[in-house]
Amino acid sequence: MTFKYNNSSHSKKVVSAVLAGMMALSAGGAAMAAESTETGQGQTAAITNTAAPTSLFSDIKVGYWAEKHVYKLAYQGILLGNNGLFRPGDAVTQQEAVTMAIRFMNQEGQLNTDTAAALPTNMEVGNYFKPYVALALQLGLIDKTEESTVDVSKTSWGQKPASREWITKLLIRSLDKDAEAKAQNNQSTGFADNASISESGKGYVNLAVSLDLAKGVEGNKFNPTGSVTRAQLATFFSRGESLTDTKYPNTSTGYVTGLKDGQITLVVDGKAVNFAVNSSTPYFTKDSETRASATDVKLYTKVMVIGSAGGASYVEVVDATPQVESVEGTFARSLSGNKIGIFVGENYETYSYDEATAFIDQNGNAIKLSDITADSIIEVQRETFSTDKKTVAIRVKSGIVNKSDNGVVAEVSTSGKTIKLVNAAGATEQFAYNDNLLITYQNRIMSVADLKAGSAVKYTVNDSVLQTITLSQGVEQSVRGTLVEIGGNQSTLTFKREGGSLEAKLLTEKPEVIINGIQDATLNDLITDATNGDQVELSLNADDQVTRIQVIGRQMEPMNGVTVVSYNSKTKVLTVLDNNKKPFVFTLDEKTKLDYNTTKPTLAGLESILNDGRKLDLTYVGTRALSVKVIYKYEGTISNIDTTGRKISVLSGNQTITVPYTTAPTVEIYNKSGASLGDLKIGDKVTVTLGANQDVVQKVALNTVAQFEVVALEANSRIRVKSDLLTSQFYVDQAVLTGESGQTITTSQLTAGNLINVTFEGATPKAVQVVKRTLAEVTAVDASSVTLKQFNGQIETVPVSGSVKVVKSGSTLTSLTSLTVGDRVEMTKDTDNSTRFRVLTVMSKQFWSYDGVGNQILVKRETTADTNYRFALGSSVFVHQGDNTLSVQSLRDNDNIVLYLLNNVILEIQKQ
């Protein structure tokens, strides 16, 4: 819409009023800026009126903390936007707030431009707002005496930012609760800054808080002189609607009697009203600030719809409890005149129904009245919000079903012995089954475990119990047995079922082989033997081919501490003596797992050291050696250190092993140079490495666990880490790496910021475990659990058993009760597997600037001597205002912020 300005006084006033009206309650002083064009000449302005928005404001995204309140009031015409923007963070002026209050009270019909001229001289407002302010004075929304003392030397009364206390008074008066508020003026508000609240404002604050219309800010303060943003004001008035019976022309509240695609039907004041809805219609519920979905609207619940011409612009569930009553009885028969007869206890009663009544079976599927058999238990549901109490549904609760049908398996519950099926008509049915259920596929008997969701079946039901299920196509299934043979071309597999029968199966081209402790296992790693073969679980596809082989048990025998007698490299025959000097003969082959003091063992390398007297650990099946380990070290806990007799005893498993030393062995401890035997103590976990002849101690490595934060990944499996602000680096190429859930990972899957527990053998990392790191706010705590609100908004109650550590203010405490609601914490597992909460340090500051290069922020110094004004930002710092997530770049000079830090690194910034 374009307006051409000219020198006509009348034209200028019309243009000014239209512009100001469209920009009322837009950002800051935009309305007054529009009025300044009144003196311009020959100018053209294009302004878009968004007083009745049909789509979301571009600056109010889905999930914004005040989205619900902004859109409810926008569609009711109580607040407006400008050019598709709402500008939720802008401060509200007094003239804008008054305008909104008049619309909130639905009093725009009482506006009078003549009375606007009689405003007090100090109450200067824009032309558009004059009638609203004049009416507000008449209605007592603002007090002329109070406003006469306002300082308007720097800013006009209308353009003055509305304070929190001033808005509280305006809101309470607009709810016609002025007398209630004044009655509480002599009571303390309970806020820390109670003395800063005016004596005439205390009652209004008390009442607003008790009505849940206003809340305090950080530090239990009310901040009476603080400004109010447009989003906050929308929230105040939106919540206030529940306390008033004001009617808005385009707002309807009633009970849902119809839900169809694209339409909601409400009974409003006894009349049915239809509203069109679509995929962009916003849905909310009374008790939640976040969006709901169309499925949250249920029949016979109380709902508010804002819209016009039969179209819903906003839908809110006011009361989610269906307004129905139920009567249960035994179905007798249908009667003429659209009635049914049922026995309720010993009484015979009749109930009417009409074309809108739903007939439903026990599975929730629509049926006809004629489908209900005599003696079925039924439930009659009637609405309670009208005097007619119409029957809305007749539901079969239990009845006899005898049928045959085709369908698809939806869900199998072995605990409840029920199977849910989608029948040929597309309806979902659930039936019980017992041990007599016959399941077949191509004349083969199957088990319930072979039924998978999505399986096409034919089924029969007798007396409401499943009798037969015939699979229409093959399904994946699992079988268990003993592995007997792998075919010569590795295309077939023979196994003995747990029942004892031999079976042969075809293998797919590359079946998956899973063997605990063997990475990337192949068919060659499997042990086949009619008696001692691997116990396996085979996964079969729909074509009955083996796709996966998982070893679930091995019959191998261990033999530890044997002594080599001889080894023949041509025949691969190894002769050994056990601890009782009894001889045994084993054969080695390319499948034998080898372990000696090297990172890449080979059979040729092992053969060179299998000399007479060499000590070995091995495992075997029959005469086949499955693994051979040259004993070059012992792992266990120190049970004795005899420096006089020069020997060390280690408890390894259930065996105590004592090894002598001639010269003091090397002692290796992570992060300690020059360690000696004196640094070790009884009970320490160690790895004792032997000399070349396996007869003396060469090195003792203390096994320790330390926790680090990953700083960076470097070349050749080297990582840089930090602990307590100290940075170090080490290689993890020989370590077993696992993720948060225990899954195997690679070095490249570690990322900066990961918290890791590293198990060291001396100075060598042997295992790296990624530790789950939860950053959250404590919302509830007791002796055995903590409820946390994570940065993504997810609420989690964490049960805590066993030992616990709470690191707070430099002290380590051992009780959850040392946590308090509102604490920001980092929850992890410590190196001893105890649950650890580190409470973040809190600082209130004023923002100065953001250094993107150094990834840090600078805050205002409290004194010229203050050097603590520069802070590093965490890799995923959470910046927010309320529930609204912000970017650090959105912070502005002088913004009041609260910092939450761990080791002097900011993890959370809360804008006030």
ABEGO torsion letter per residue (X at the ends): XBBBBBABAAAAAAAAAAAAAAABGBBEAAAAAAAAAAABBGBBBBBBBAABBABBBAABBBGBAAAAAAAAAAAAGABBBBGGBAGAABBBBAAAAAAAAAAAAGAAAABBAAAAAABBAABBBBAAAAAAAAAAAAAGABBAAAAAABBAAABBAAABBBBAAAAAAAAAAAAGAAAAAAAAAABBAGBAAAAABBAAAAAAAAAAAAAGABBBBBGGBAGAABBBBAAAAAAAAAAAAAABABBBAABBBBBBABBBBGBBBBBBGGBBBBBBBBAABBBBBAABABBBBAAABBBGBBBBBBEBGGBBABBBBABABBBBBBBBBBBABBBBGGBBBBBBEABBBBBBBBAABBBBBAAGBBBBAAABBBGBBBBBBBBAABAAGBBABBBBABBBBBBBBBBBBABBBAAAGBBBBBBAAGBBBBBBBBAABBBBBGGBBBBAAABBBGBBBBBBBBGGBBABBBBABBBBBBBBEBBABBBAAGABBBBBBAAGBBBBBBBBABBBBBBBGBBGBBAAABBBBAAABBBBBBBBBAAGBBABBBBABBABBBBBGBBBABBBAAAGBBBBBBAAGBBBBBBBBAABBBBBBBABBBAAAAAAABBBGBBBBBBBBEABBABBBBBABBBEBBABBBAAAGBBBBBBEABBBBBBBABBBBBBBBGBBGBBAAABBBGBBBBBBBBAAGABBABBBBBBBBBBBBABBBBGGBBBBBBGGBBBBBBAAABBBBBAAGBBBBAAABBBGBBBBBBBBEABBABBBBBBBBBBBBABBBAABBBBBBAAGBBBBBBBBEBBBBBBGGBBBABAAABBBGBBBBBBBBAAGBBBBBBBBBBBBBBABBBAAAGBBBBBBABAABABABBBBBABBBBBBEABBBBAAABBBGBBBBBBBBGGBBABBBBX
